Amino acid sequence: MTLRPLAALFALFLSSSAFAETPDLAAIARSPGTPGIPGLRMVWLSPWGDVASAHPWRNIIVHQTEGPAGSARYGAEAQHKNPTRRGVMVWVETDGTVYWAVADNLIPTHTDGADRNDNKYIDNSKTYHQVNKDTSIGVEFAGNYPDVTRGPTDAQIAAWRILVKVLRARYDIPLDHVYAHNWIDFKDARYCEGCALATMAREWGE
Protein backbone atom coordinates (compact mmCIF):
# COMPACT_ATOMS: atom_id res chain seq x y z
CA MET A 1 0.00 0.00 0.00
CA THR A 2 1.33 3.42 -0.93
CA LEU A 3 1.77 6.24 1.56
CA ARG A 4 -1.19 8.28 0.27
CA PRO A 5 -3.85 5.57 0.83
CA LEU A 6 -2.36 4.94 4.29
CA ALA A 7 -2.68 8.62 5.12
CA ALA A 8 -6.28 8.68 3.91
CA LEU A 9 -7.10 5.57 5.94
CA PHE A 10 -5.53 7.13 9.05
CA ALA A 11 -7.52 10.34 8.57
CA LEU A 12 -10.74 8.33 8.21
CA PHE A 13 -9.92 6.44 11.42
CA LEU A 14 -9.38 9.70 13.30
CA SER A 15 -12.62 11.23 12.08
CA SER A 16 -14.56 8.07 12.92
CA SER A 17 -13.04 7.97 16.40
CA ALA A 18 -13.91 11.62 16.99
CA PHE A 19 -17.49 11.01 15.85
CA ALA A 20 -17.80 8.02 18.15
CA GLU A 21 -16.58 10.08 21.11
CA THR A 22 -18.83 13.08 20.40
CA PRO A 23 -21.05 13.43 23.47
CA ASP A 24 -24.81 13.20 23.09
CA LEU A 25 -25.66 16.68 24.32
CA ALA A 26 -29.38 15.99 24.24
CA ALA A 27 -28.98 12.93 26.47
CA ILE A 28 -26.79 14.87 28.89
CA ALA A 29 -29.32 17.70 28.97
CA ARG A 30 -32.13 15.32 29.99
CA SER A 31 -30.19 13.69 32.80
CA PRO A 32 -30.54 14.50 36.52
CA GLY A 33 -27.81 15.51 38.94
CA THR A 34 -24.75 17.58 38.09
CA PRO A 35 -23.60 16.22 34.74
CA GLY A 36 -20.42 17.36 33.08
CA ILE A 37 -21.34 19.33 29.97
CA PRO A 38 -18.52 19.43 27.42
CA GLY A 39 -17.39 22.98 26.76
CA LEU A 40 -19.14 24.47 29.80
CA ARG A 41 -17.70 25.32 33.19
CA MET A 42 -20.74 24.73 35.39
CA VAL A 43 -21.16 25.61 39.05
CA TRP A 44 -24.15 23.64 40.34
CA LEU A 45 -25.78 25.51 43.21
CA SER A 46 -28.96 23.57 42.44
CA PRO A 47 -28.57 20.14 40.81
CA TRP A 48 -31.00 19.03 38.14
CA GLY A 49 -33.90 16.88 39.21
CA ASP A 50 -35.93 14.56 37.01
CA VAL A 51 -36.75 16.61 33.93
CA ALA A 52 -40.27 15.19 33.99
CA SER A 53 -40.82 17.05 37.27
CA ALA A 54 -39.52 20.39 35.95
CA HIS A 55 -41.80 23.36 35.41
CA PRO A 56 -43.14 23.32 31.82
CA TRP A 57 -40.80 25.98 30.43
CA ARG A 58 -41.67 27.22 26.95
CA ASN A 59 -39.29 30.15 26.40
CA ILE A 60 -35.80 31.47 27.16
CA ILE A 61 -35.25 35.15 27.98
CA VAL A 62 -31.77 36.66 27.78
CA HIS A 63 -30.99 39.33 30.37
CA GLN A 64 -27.93 41.51 30.99
CA THR A 65 -27.23 43.01 34.39
CA GLU A 66 -25.47 46.23 35.30
CA GLY A 67 -23.05 44.38 37.53
CA PRO A 68 -19.25 44.37 37.39
CA ALA A 69 -17.19 41.35 36.43
CA GLY A 70 -17.51 38.80 39.20
CA SER A 71 -21.09 39.69 40.10
CA ALA A 72 -22.71 36.62 38.55
CA ARG A 73 -21.53 34.44 41.41
CA TYR A 74 -23.03 36.73 44.05
CA GLY A 75 -26.27 37.11 42.14
CA ALA A 76 -26.56 33.36 41.70
CA GLU A 77 -25.82 32.67 45.37
CA ALA A 78 -28.44 35.19 46.50
CA GLN A 79 -30.92 33.66 44.07
CA HIS A 80 -30.16 30.19 45.37
CA LYS A 81 -30.93 31.28 48.94
CA ASN A 82 -34.20 32.94 47.90
CA PRO A 83 -35.26 31.27 44.62
CA THR A 84 -38.37 33.33 43.91
CA ARG A 85 -36.73 36.74 44.44
CA ARG A 86 -36.26 39.05 41.47
CA GLY A 87 -33.64 37.35 39.34
CA VAL A 88 -33.13 34.32 37.13
CA MET A 89 -32.39 30.62 37.11
CA VAL A 90 -29.04 30.73 35.29
CA TRP A 91 -26.21 33.27 35.57
CA VAL A 92 -23.21 33.64 33.23
CA GLU A 93 -19.98 35.30 34.37
CA THR A 94 -17.66 37.32 32.12
CA ASP A 95 -15.17 34.42 32.11
CA GLY A 96 -17.86 32.07 30.80
CA THR A 97 -18.59 30.29 34.08
CA VAL A 98 -22.25 29.25 34.28
CA TYR A 99 -24.02 29.22 37.64
CA TRP A 100 -27.19 27.11 37.87
CA ALA A 101 -28.84 28.86 40.80
CA VAL A 102 -32.40 27.57 41.09
CA ALA A 103 -34.08 24.17 40.83
CA ASP A 104 -36.02 24.01 37.58
CA ASN A 105 -39.34 23.27 39.26
CA LEU A 106 -39.26 26.74 40.90
CA ILE A 107 -40.10 30.10 39.31
CA PRO A 108 -37.82 33.11 39.90
CA THR A 109 -39.29 36.59 39.42
CA HIS A 110 -38.05 38.21 36.21
CA THR A 111 -39.35 40.20 33.23
CA ASP A 112 -41.67 43.18 33.62
CA GLY A 113 -44.81 41.48 32.36
CA ALA A 114 -44.04 41.15 28.64
CA ASP A 115 -45.71 44.50 28.05
CA ARG A 116 -44.11 45.41 24.71
CA ASN A 117 -46.69 45.29 21.93
CA ASP A 118 -45.23 47.63 19.32
CA ASN A 119 -43.64 44.93 17.10
CA LYS A 120 -40.41 46.93 17.10
CA TYR A 121 -38.13 43.89 17.19
CA ILE A 122 -40.38 40.86 16.71
CA ASP A 123 -44.05 40.03 16.32
CA ASN A 124 -45.32 40.83 19.80
CA SER A 125 -48.74 39.28 19.20
CA LYS A 126 -47.06 36.03 20.26
CA THR A 127 -45.31 37.49 23.31
CA TYR A 128 -47.56 40.17 24.78
CA HIS A 129 -48.29 39.15 28.40
CA GLN A 130 -47.36 35.58 27.44
CA VAL A 131 -43.55 35.39 27.55
CA ASN A 132 -43.20 36.03 31.26
CA LYS A 133 -41.69 34.52 34.40
CA ASP A 134 -44.28 31.76 34.50
CA THR A 135 -43.36 30.46 31.06
CA SER A 136 -39.73 31.46 30.64
CA ILE A 137 -36.27 30.53 31.83
CA GLY A 138 -34.16 33.61 32.54
CA VAL A 139 -30.44 33.66 31.73
CA GLU A 140 -28.49 36.61 33.14
CA PHE A 141 -25.18 37.75 31.63
CA ALA A 142 -23.13 39.83 34.05
CA GLY A 143 -20.48 42.46 33.45
CA ASN A 144 -21.84 45.47 31.53
CA TYR A 145 -20.87 47.96 34.24
CA PRO A 146 -20.13 50.84 34.11
CA ASP A 147 -20.87 50.94 30.36
CA VAL A 148 -24.25 49.31 29.75
CA THR A 149 -23.61 49.30 26.01
CA ARG A 150 -20.68 46.92 26.45
CA GLY A 151 -21.41 43.63 24.74
CA PRO A 152 -20.87 40.12 26.11
CA THR A 153 -17.33 38.80 26.34
CA ASP A 154 -15.96 36.17 23.98
CA ALA A 155 -16.06 33.68 26.85
CA GLN A 156 -19.73 34.43 27.50
CA ILE A 157 -20.56 34.00 23.82
CA ALA A 158 -18.74 30.66 23.72
CA ALA A 159 -20.62 29.48 26.82
CA TRP A 160 -23.94 30.71 25.43
CA ARG A 161 -23.42 28.77 22.20
CA ILE A 162 -23.51 25.54 24.22
CA LEU A 163 -25.84 26.62 27.02
CA VAL A 164 -28.68 27.61 24.73
CA LYS A 165 -28.54 24.18 23.09
CA VAL A 166 -28.63 22.50 26.50
CA LEU A 167 -31.62 24.54 27.65
CA ARG A 168 -33.52 23.93 24.43
CA ALA A 169 -32.78 20.20 24.51
CA ARG A 170 -33.68 19.77 28.19
CA TYR A 171 -37.01 21.57 27.97
CA ASP A 172 -37.83 21.07 24.28
CA ILE A 173 -37.91 24.81 23.59
CA PRO A 174 -38.20 25.90 19.92
CA LEU A 175 -35.49 28.10 18.47
CA ASP A 176 -37.90 30.98 17.86
CA HIS A 177 -38.79 30.98 21.57
CA VAL A 178 -35.40 32.46 22.50
CA TYR A 179 -36.01 36.13 23.29
CA ALA A 180 -34.07 39.21 24.36
CA HIS A 181 -35.54 41.02 27.35
CA ASN A 182 -35.82 44.15 25.25
CA TRP A 183 -37.88 42.31 22.62
CA ILE A 184 -40.71 41.64 25.06
CA ASP A 185 -40.44 44.53 27.56
CA PHE A 186 -39.84 48.28 27.36
CA LYS A 187 -36.36 48.49 28.86
CA ASP A 188 -33.41 50.83 29.31
CA ALA A 189 -33.30 53.19 26.31
CA ARG A 190 -29.49 53.33 26.44
CA TYR A 191 -29.05 49.82 25.01
CA CYS A 192 -30.94 46.78 23.77
CA GLU A 193 -30.80 44.30 26.65
CA GLY A 194 -30.03 40.77 25.51
CA CYS A 195 -30.60 41.54 21.84
CA ALA A 196 -27.16 40.54 20.53
CA LEU A 197 -27.17 37.23 22.43
CA ALA A 198 -30.73 36.29 21.44
CA THR A 199 -29.99 37.16 17.83
CA MET A 200 -26.84 35.02 17.90
CA ALA A 201 -28.78 32.05 19.26
CA ARG A 202 -31.34 32.28 16.48
CA GLU A 203 -28.67 32.72 13.82
CA TRP A 204 -26.71 29.69 15.07
CA GLY A 205 -29.84 27.67 14.42
CA GLU A 206 -30.30 24.05 15.36
N, C-alpha and C positions, 0 to 999 in steps of 0.2 A: 504494500500500500504506500502511495506517495505521501509526502508531507502535507500537501494541501487537503486531501480527504481526511487525514488524521486531525488536522486543525479544525475542520468543519464538524467532525464527529465530536471533538472535545467541546466545541462551542455549543453544540446541541445538547450535550450532557449537562453543561453548566446551566443552560436556560431551563432545561427540564427539572433540574434539581431546585433551582430558584422558584419555579412555579409550584413544585410540590411542597416547598417550605413556606409559601405565601400564606399568612394567617387568614382564617375566615373571619373577617371583621364583623360580619353579621352575626355569626355564632357567638363571638366574644361579647357583642353588644347585648345579646339576649340572656347572658349568664348572670347569676347572682354573685354576691360577694365583692371582692376587690380585684378584679381581673387585671392582668397586665395588658395594656393596649399599645401595640407597637407604634412608636413614633410620638406617644404622648407621655409626659411626665405628670402622673396623676397623684394628687394628695386626697386620700379618701377620708373625709371627716364623717361622711355617712355612706356606708357600704350599700351596694345595690341589694334589694330584696328580689323576690320572685317577680318577674316583669308582669305576670298575669295579675298581680295585686297592685300594680302601679296605677296612679290616677290616669284617666284616659286623655293623655296629652294629644293635641291636634296641631299645635303650632310651635314655632320657635321664634322668640323675639330677641334681637341683638341690642344690648345696651352698652353705653360707654359712660364711665363715671369720672367725675372731676376729682380723682384721687391721684396722689403721686405714685411713682414706682414703689412697689412694696405694699400697697394698700389692699390688694386683692386678698392676701392672707388674712388681714384683720377683718375685712368685710365678710369673708367666708366664715371665719370663726364666730363672729357675732351672729351671723345668720344661723349657724349650726346650733347655737345656744338658744335662739329664739326663732324657730323656723318660719313662723308666719309674719314676722316683722317686715317692714318695707325693704325689699331686696330681691335676690334671685336664688335659683338653685345651684348654678354653676358660675364660678368666677375664674377669670383668666389673667394671670400676671404678665407684666411686660416681658419677662424672660420665657414665656410660653408655658409656665407651670399652670396646671388646671386643678382647681379646688372644687371637689364635689361636696357641697355644704349641707344639702337637705335631702332627706329620704324622698324618693319620687312618688310616694303616696300622699305627701303633704303639699300644701299650696302656699308659697310665699306671696307677699303682697307686692306687685309691681304693675307697671303701666298705669296710665291715668284714665282708663275707661274706654280706650279705643274710640276717641271722640273726633278723630279727623274724618271728614266726609267730603273733602273738596277734590278728591281724585288727583291731587297734585303729583304724587309719585306712583301710585298704583290705583287700581279700581277699588275704591273704599266701600262699594256696596257689599263686598264680601268680608269686610273687616269691621265695619262700623258697629261698635258695641258688641262685637263677637270675638275678636282676637284680644282677649283680656287675660287676667291672671288665672281665671278658672279653666282656661283652655290652653294656656301657653307656657312653655318652659322659657325662663329668662336666663340669658347668658350675659354676664357683665364683664367687659374688658376694661381693666384699670389702666391709669397712667397718663391721661390727657390733661394733666395739671402742670404748670399754670396756663398752658395754651390749649384751650378746648378744641381748637381746630387741628391739633396734632393727630395724625392718623395712627393706626395700630402699628406695633413693631413687627419686624420680619418674623420674630419668634412667635408672636401672637397669631400672625397670619398662618404660619406653618402648623401651629396647634389647631387652629380653627378648621383648616382643611381636613383634618382627621376627625376632630370633635363633631363637626356638623354631620359627618357620615355616621358616626356612632349614634348620635341622638336620633337621627332619622331612622336608622336601622332598628334601634331598640324600641321605638314607639311608633314605627310605621308612619312617619310624617312625610307627606309629599313635598317635593322640592319647592313648589310654589307656595308653601306654607311657612317659609322662612322669611321673616319680616324684620326690617329696621324699626326701632322705636319711633323714629320720626315719620315713618310711613303710615303709622296708625294713630299717632297722637300729635297734637300741636306742642312742639318742644322748643328748646332754646334756639332763638333765631340766629345765633352766632355760628352754628354749625349744624350739620345733618347727622343726628345721633344714630350710629349703627349702620348708616347707609352704605358705606364702602364695604363693610364686612358682609352684609346681607346680599349686596350685589355680587360680590365675589362668589359666595356660596351658590347662588343661582347660575352664575356663569360657569362654574366648575362642573355643574350638572351632576349626573348620576355617578 
